[in-house]
């Protein structure tokens, strides 16, 4: 079952793209890791997936249910506490 689908997203800061034409899928029972050097936009990608940032273009689809038909749960531990407050106040997830 396809839980996350990212299609051709583009996002950046100011007029400079940090992520350009990024596409991937995450299927049920998969574990993924995001690695790279400082400044590689790993946190930006996660914030886009969580709905804390909106892509300039492209599409992000996240299933509301898992393969068993239960509510999909996503865990996220930010580096700074301010990120938790913003996530709780967002309309994307019920926490």
Sine and cosine of phi, psi and omega as CSV:
sin_phi,cos_phi,sin_psi,cos_psi,sin_omega,cos_omega
0.00,0.00,0.72,-0.70,0.01,-1.00
-0.99,0.13,0.92,-0.39,-0.03,-1.00
-1.00,-0.05,-0.60,0.80,-0.01,-1.00
-0.74,-0.68,0.72,-0.70,0.08,-1.00
-0.72,-0.69,0.85,-0.53,0.02,-1.00
-0.90,-0.43,0.83,-0.56,-0.06,-1.00
-0.84,-0.54,0.93,-0.37,0.18,-0.98
0.76,0.65,0.71,0.71,-0.01,-1.00
-0.97,0.23,0.52,-0.85,0.07,-1.00
-0.69,-0.72,0.73,-0.68,0.02,-1.00
-0.41,-0.91,0.50,-0.87,0.05,-1.00
-0.31,-0.95,-0.16,-0.99,-0.01,-1.00
-0.84,-0.54,0.76,-0.65,-0.10,-0.99
0.93,0.36,-0.79,-0.61,0.04,-1.00
-0.95,-0.30,0.15,0.99,-0.08,-1.00
-0.97,-0.24,0.89,-0.47,0.04,-1.00
-0.93,0.38,0.71,-0.70,0.11,-0.99
-0.99,-0.17,-0.54,0.84,0.06,-1.00
-0.79,-0.62,0.75,-0.66,-0.07,-1.00
-0.65,-0.76,0.87,-0.49,0.04,-1.00
0.86,0.50,0.77,0.63,0.01,-1.00
-1.00,-0.06,0.80,-0.60,0.02,-1.00
-0.66,-0.75,0.67,-0.74,0.10,-1.00
-0.18,-0.98,0.20,-0.98,0.08,-1.00
-0.76,-0.64,0.51,-0.86,0.14,-0.99
-0.84,-0.54,0.86,-0.51,-0.03,-1.00
-0.98,-0.18,0.29,-0.96,0.03,-1.00
-0.81,0.59,0.63,-0.78,0.04,-1.00
0.96,0.30,0.11,0.99,0.06,-1.00
-1.00,-0.04,0.59,-0.81,0.16,-0.99
-0.91,-0.40,0.74,-0.68,0.00,-1.00
-0.82,-0.57,0.39,-0.92,0.10,-0.99
-0.77,-0.63,0.57,-0.82,0.05,-1.00
-0.91,-0.43,0.90,-0.44,-0.05,-1.00
-0.83,-0.56,0.32,-0.95,0.05,-1.00
0.40,-0.92,0.18,-0.98,-0.03,-1.00
-0.95,0.30,0.22,-0.98,0.10,-0.99
-0.82,0.58,0.67,-0.74,0.03,-1.00
0.99,0.13,0.16,0.99,-0.03,-1.00
-1.00,0.07,0.06,1.00,0.05,-1.00
0.97,0.23,0.44,0.90,0.06,-1.00
-0.90,0.44,-0.75,0.66,0.00,-1.00
-0.91,0.41,-0.59,0.81,0.04,-1.00
-0.88,0.48,-0.69,0.73,0.04,-1.00
-0.87,0.49,-0.71,0.70,0.01,-1.00
-0.90,0.44,-0.65,0.76,0.04,-1.00
-0.90,0.43,-0.58,0.82,0.09,-1.00
-0.91,0.42,-0.70,0.72,0.01,-1.00
-0.89,0.46,-0.58,0.81,0.00,-1.00
-0.98,0.18,-0.16,0.99,-0.02,-1.00
0.99,0.10,0.18,0.98,0.03,-1.00
-0.98,0.21,-0.39,0.92,0.09,-1.00
-0.80,-0.60,0.47,-0.88,0.05,-1.00
-0.95,-0.32,0.76,-0.65,0.00,-1.00
-0.91,0.41,0.51,-0.86,0.11,-0.99
-0.90,0.44,-0.64,0.77,0.04,-1.00
-0.46,-0.89,0.21,-0.98,-0.03,-1.00
0.99,-0.11,-0.12,-0.99,-0.12,-0.99
-0.60,-0.80,0.66,-0.75,0.08,-1.00
-0.83,-0.56,0.86,-0.52,0.04,-1.00
-0.89,-0.45,0.78,-0.62,0.06,-1.00
-0.82,-0.57,0.83,-0.56,0.00,-1.00
-0.89,0.46,0.57,-0.82,0.05,-1.00
-1.00,0.04,-0.27,0.96,0.00,-1.00
-0.79,-0.61,0.40,-0.92,0.05,-1.00
-1.00,-0.05,-0.11,-0.99,-0.07,-1.00
-0.91,0.41,-0.30,0.96,0.03,-1.00
-1.00,-0.06,0.03,1.00,-0.01,-1.00
1.00,0.10,0.13,0.99,0.01,-1.00
-1.00,-0.05,0.34,-0.94,0.02,-1.00
-0.83,0.55,0.80,-0.60,0.02,-1.00
-0.94,0.34,0.74,-0.67,0.02,-1.00
-0.90,-0.43,0.73,-0.68,0.01,-1.00
-0.86,-0.51,0.80,-0.60,0.04,-1.00
-0.99,-0.12,0.63,-0.77,0.00,-1.00
-0.50,-0.86,0.80,-0.60,0.05,-1.00
-0.87,-0.49,0.97,-0.22,-0.03,-1.00
-0.97,0.25,0.30,-0.95,0.04,-1.00
-0.96,0.27,-0.46,0.89,-0.05,-1.00
-0.82,-0.58,0.60,-0.80,-0.05,-1.00
-0.89,0.45,-0.49,0.87,0.01,-1.00
-0.86,0.51,-0.52,0.86,0.01,-1.00
-0.92,0.39,-0.56,0.83,0.02,-1.00
-0.91,0.40,-0.70,0.71,0.00,-1.00
-0.87,0.49,-0.66,0.75,0.01,-1.00
-0.91,0.41,-0.64,0.77,0.01,-1.00
-0.91,0.41,-0.69,0.72,-0.01,-1.00
-0.89,0.45,-0.58,0.82,-0.02,-1.00
-0.99,0.11,-0.11,0.99,0.00,-1.00
-0.97,0.24,0.35,-0.94,0.01,-1.00
-1.00,-0.03,-0.01,1.00,-0.12,-0.99
-0.98,0.22,-0.56,0.83,-0.08,-1.00
-0.78,-0.63,0.53,-0.85,0.13,-0.99
-0.99,-0.12,0.94,-0.35,-0.01,-1.00
-0.95,-0.31,0.00,0.00,0.00,0.00
